[in-house]
C-alpha cells in the first residue's frame, strides 16, 4: 500500500504485519491485518465508484462489526470524511444529521432501509447488516486494491456529532493530524505494543471506541478481542487471553458484580483504562482490592480526543483524571483570568489533538475555540500542586443557589461516602427563594437508608447552602450508552419539585 505521510491510514496501516491477527470475534473467523486493510481498500473503491469525492461525508448508522471498521478505514483511505451515528438514533434524529452534514453516501442497516431512504434523497444509500452482509459488502466484493487519496494534515478524516445535551448536536470536525497525533501519544503513554491484546467492547460510533480503542490498537500493531457490545460474561471470558481493557465506568461497576472477576482471571492483564464519565473513587478502590490493579483514568471529549491521563508508572490517583498528555496544554480560567492552583474554573486545552471547529457553525466555533487555539471545554475543574487535574462537572451542571456556586461533584463525593449509598447525582432545579435548589438523587445499596440520615450525615461535612433541599431515591441513575449520567433528564423530571 502506498500512503502519503500525512495520511492517517499511513500511520494506522504501518504497524501490524499482514499475517498478524488483528481481531478475534466470538463465533466468527479471525481477521488478519492483511485482510482488514484489503477489505478497507475494497470499501474505498466501492465508495469512490458510488461517487465519493475527497472531502465528501459518509454517514454511517450501523451495528458494530469488523466490516464497519473497514468502512471507517475505507472512507478515510478514499479521502472521505467518516461520520458515524449512534445506532439508537431515531429516523427524525438521523434526518437532522443528514440535512446538516449533507453526506454523499449514507450507510444504514438493511432492516431500516425503508425508513432511512426517504430521509436522504440526495445521498447514495448502501446497507451494512450486523453480520457484515448488505449492498455495501456485495458491491465491495468485486474490487481489489485502492491507492490512498492524498490528504493534507489538516484535511478532515471524521465528523463526530456531540451528544448534544444542550441545544442542537454539533458536528466536531477532526483532521487526519488530530487523530493520528492523539492516537500515537496514547499508544506511547499507555505502552501499547504488538504483544497487546485489547478487549474492545465499546461502541464504534463514539470517540472512545473508534479512535481511542481502534486507532491505538492499530497503531501499536496489537490485536483486539472484538466484541459486539458490553457483556460481562464475554469480558471475563476474554481476560485470560488479553492484556488491556478500555471501558466506561459502568463496565467496571458491572464487572465487579461478576463472580468470575478474580485475581486469577486477570493475571495476564496489564492495564485497565476508564474514561468518558467520572469513575467513582469507590469503584477504583474495590477494583484494586479485587484484582490488584489500579484503574488508569483519563479524560477526553469528542472535540479534543484525549487531554489528560493518569500516569502509567507513577501514582494513579482516584477521583482525578491525571496529568495533561504530552503535547497538550491545559489551563483553568476563572472569570476570564488564570485560576490559582487548586481553584475551580473552566478547563481549556490546546494542542494538535484539538478539533478544527464545528461543521457549518462558525458562530458556535468562535464561542468555544479561541483564535490562538485554546478550546473552552465547558468542564469545570482544578489542578493540584502536583499538576493532577480533577473534574468537578460540566459548567452547565453547576448550581447557583441563593447566589452561591455549588459544584455537584463536591456534594456527590460526600454523599457517596455515606455508608449505604451506592452513587448519587446532584442537580439544581428552579426554586422560588434560591433561584435554584440543590436536589440529590441517590441510589441506595441499603434500602433502609433514609433522607433524614443523609441530611444528618451532610450537616457537618458541607456548608448549608450546598446541602440538598431534598433527597430522592431511584433504583438507578439514567445514563447514556457511554455511561454518562443524564443530568438534563433528571433536571427535566424534577423541574417542578419546588415550584409546583
Ligand atoms: P464526549 O464528547 O461524549 O466524549 O463527552 C466528553 C465529556 O465527558 C467531557 O467534556 C467530560 O465532561 C466527560 N468526561 C470524559 N472523561 C471523563 C472523566 N474521566 N471524568 C469525568 N468526566 C469525563
Boltz pocket constraint, residues with backbone or C-beta under 6 A from the ligand:
constraints:
  - pocket:
      binder: B
      contacts: [[A, 162], [A, 163], [A, 207], [A, 274], [A, 275], [A, 276], [A, 277], [A, 278], [A, 279], [A, 297], [A, 298], [A, 299], [A, 300], [A, 301], [A, 302], [A, 303], [A, 321], [A, 377], [A, 379], [A, 391], [A, 393], [A, 394], [A, 482]]
      max_distance: 6.0
